[in-house]
C-alpha cells in the first residue's frame, strides 16, 4: 500500500531534472521516489485514527442498529488501526 500511494504522489511531482522524469521503479531509491515514500507514509499515518463518520459507516454496513455500543465501536477502531499499520509495513 505504501508504494501504491507513493507512486501516485511521484506521478504528480514536478520533475526539474534533465530530460523526462524517470519511470517509477519498484523498490527504486531515487531521491524523488524516497521523497514520495516519505510523503505517502505521512499521509497513511494521518489516516490511522478513523473519524466518527467512518466508524458510523462501518457500523451501518455491519447491519447493526444501535450505533451507541462502545465495545463494537472500539472493535472497529482496532480493526482500522490494524489495517493502517499493515499498510505501513
VEXGUMI-755432 format. One record per residue: residue in one letter; residue number from 1; x, y, z of N, C-alpha, C in turn. Coordinates in steps of 0.1 Angstrom, whole numbers, plus 5000, padded with zeros to 4 digits. Each point is the difference from the previous one (the first is absolute). Layout:
BEGIN
  res    n    nx    ny    nz   cax   cay   caz    cx    cy    cz
    A  NUM     X     Y     Z     X     Y     Z     X     Y     Z
...
REM end
This chain:
BEGIN
  res    n    nx    ny    nz   cax   cay   caz    cx    cy    cz
    X    1  5008  4988  5000  4992  5012  5000  5009  5013  5000
    X    2  5011  4999  5008  5008  5012  5000  5006  5004  4986
    X    3  5005  4990  4993  5005  5003  4987  4988  5004  4990
    X    4  4989  4995  5002  4988  5003  4991  4997  5015  5002
    X    5  5000  5005  5012  4997  5014  5003  5012  5008  4996
    X    6  5012  4996  5002  5012  5007  4996  5001  5002  4985
    X    7  4996  4989  4993  5000  5001  4985  4991  5011  4995
    X    8  4988  5001  5006  4991  5011  4996  5006  5014  5003
    X    9  5006  5001  5012  5006  5013  5003  5011  5003  4991
    X   10  5009  4990  4997  5011  5001  4991  4995  5005  4986
    X   11  4990  4994  4995  4994  5003  4987  4996  5015  4999
    X   12  4996  5006  5011  4996  5014  5001  5011  5009  5003
    X   13  5011  4996  5004  5012  5008  5003  5005  5007  4988
    X   14  5005  5012  5002  5006  5007  4989  5014  4995  4999
    X   15  5005  4998  4987  5014  4996  4998  5008  5011  4995
    X   16  5011  5004  5007  5008  5011  4995  5014  4995  4996
    X   17  5001  4988  4996  5013  4995  4995  5001  5001  4985
    X   18  5011  4994  4995  5002  5000  4986  4992  4989  4994
    X   19  4994  5003  4988  4992  4990  4993  4986  4998  5007
    X   20  4994  4988  4998  4987  4998  5006  5002  4993  5013
    X   21  4989  5000  5008  5001  4994  5013  5001  4985  4999
    X   22  5010  4994  5007  5002  4985  5000  4987  4993  5003
    X   23  4998  4989  4994  4988  4991  5003  5002  4995  5014
    X   24  4989  4998  5007  5000  4994  5014  5006  4986  4999
    X   25  5009  4998  5009  5006  4986  5001  4996  4994  5013
    X   26  4994  4988  5000  4996  4993  5012  5013  4999  5009
    X   27  4999  5005  5012  5012  4999  5009  5011  5009  4997
    X   28  4998  5009  4990  5010  5010  4996  5003  5009  5011
    X   29  5012  5006  4999  5004  5009  5011  5005  5014  4996
    X   30  4994  5005  4989  5003  5013  4996  4996  5010  5010
    X   31  5006  5012  5000  4996  5010  5010  4985  5003  5000
    X   32  4995  5001  4987  4985  5003  4999  4991  4989  5005
    X   33  5005  4988  4997  4992  4988  5004  5000  4999  5016
    X   34  5012  5003  5005  5001  5000  5015  4991  5011  5006
    X   35  5000  5012  4994  4991  5010  5004  4986  4996  4999
    X   36  4996  4994  4989  4986  4996  4999  4996  4989  5010
    X   37  5009  4991  5004  4997  4990  5010  4999  5007  5014
    X   38  5008  5010  5003  4999  5007  5013  4986  5007  5000
    X   39  4997  5006  4990  4987  5007  4999  4988  4990  5001
    X   40  5001  4989  4993  4990  4990  5001  4998  4995  5014
    X   41  5012  4997  5007  4999  4995  5014  4993  5010  5009
    X   42  5003  5013  4998  4994  5010  5008  4985  5000  4998
    X   43  4996  4999  4987  4986  5001  4996  4992  4988  5006
    X   44  5006  4988  4999  4993  4988  5006  5000  5001  5015
    X   45  5011  5004  5006  5000  5002  5015  4989  5010  5004
    X   46  4997  5010  4992  4990  5010  5004  4986  4994  4999
    X   47  4998  4989  4993  4987  4993  4999  4999  4989  5011
    X   48  5009  4999  5009  5000  4989  5010  4988  5000  5009
    X   49  4997  5012  5004  4988  5002  5009  4988  5002  4992
    X   50  4990  4991  5000  4988  5002  4992  4992  5011  5006
    X   51  4993  5008  4991  4991  5010  5005  4986  4994  5003
    X   52  4992  5007  5008  4988  4994  5004  4991  4995  4988
    X   53  5000  5007  4990  4992  4996  4988  5004  4987  4994
    X   54  5013  4997  5001  5005  4988  4995  4996  4988  5009
    X   55  5001  5002  5013  4995  4990  5010  4985  4998  4998
    X   56  4993  5010  4999  4985  4999  4998  4997  4993  4987
    X   57  5007  5003  4989  4997  4993  4988  5003  4985  5001
    X   58  5011  4997  5007  5004  4986  5002  4989  4993  5008
    X   59  4995  5006  5010  4990  4995  5009  4987  4997  4991
    X   60  4996  5009  4992  4988  4998  4992  5002  4989  4990
    X   61  5012  4999  4994  5003  4990  4990  4999  4986  5007
    X   62  5004  4999  5013  5000  4988  5007  4985  4996  5003
    X   63  4991  5008  4998  4986  4997  5002  4995  5002  5014
    X   64  5008  5007  5008  4995  5002  5014  4990  5012  5000
    X   65  4992  5001  5010  4990  5010  5001  5002  5010  5011
    X   66  5009  4997  5009  5002  5009  5012  5015  5005  5000
    X   67  5003  5011  4993  5013  5005  4999  5006  5006  5013
    X   68  4994  4997  5011  5005  5005  5013  5008  4990  5008
    X   69  5002  4988  4995  5007  4989  5007  5015  5003  4998
    X   70  5006  5004  5011  5014  5004  5000  5010  4989  4998
    X   71  4996  4988  5004  5008  4988  4997  5002  4997  4986
    X   72  4989  5001  4992  5001  4997  4986  5007  5012  4993
    X   73  4998  5012  5004  5007  5011  4995  5015  4999  5002
    X   74  5004  4996  5012  5014  4998  5003  5006  4989  4991
    X   75  4992  4989  4998  5005  4989  4991  5002  5005  4986
    X   76  4992  5009  4995  5001  5006  4987  5013  5008  4999
    X   77  5002  5008  5011  5013  5008  5000  5012  4991  5000
    X   78  5000  4990  5008  5011  4991  5001  5003  4993  4986
    X   79  4989  4996  4994  5002  4994  4986  5005  5010  4990
    X   80  4996  5012  5001  5005  5011  4991  5015  5002  5003
    X   81  5003  5002  5013  5014  5002  5003  5009  4988  4994
    X   82  4995  4988  5002  5008  4988  4995  5001  5001  4984
    X   83  4990  5005  4993  5001  5001  4986  5010  5011  4996
    X   84  5000  5011  5006  5009  5011  4997  5014  4995  5004
    X   85  5002  4994  5011  5013  4995  5004  5006  4990  4990
    X   86  4991  4992  4995  5005  4990  4990  5004  5007  4987
    X   87  4993  5011  4997  5003  5007  4987  5013  5007  5002
    X   88  5004  5004  5012  5013  5007  5002  5012  4990  5000
    X   89  4998  4987  5001  5011  4991  5000  5006  4998  4987
REM end
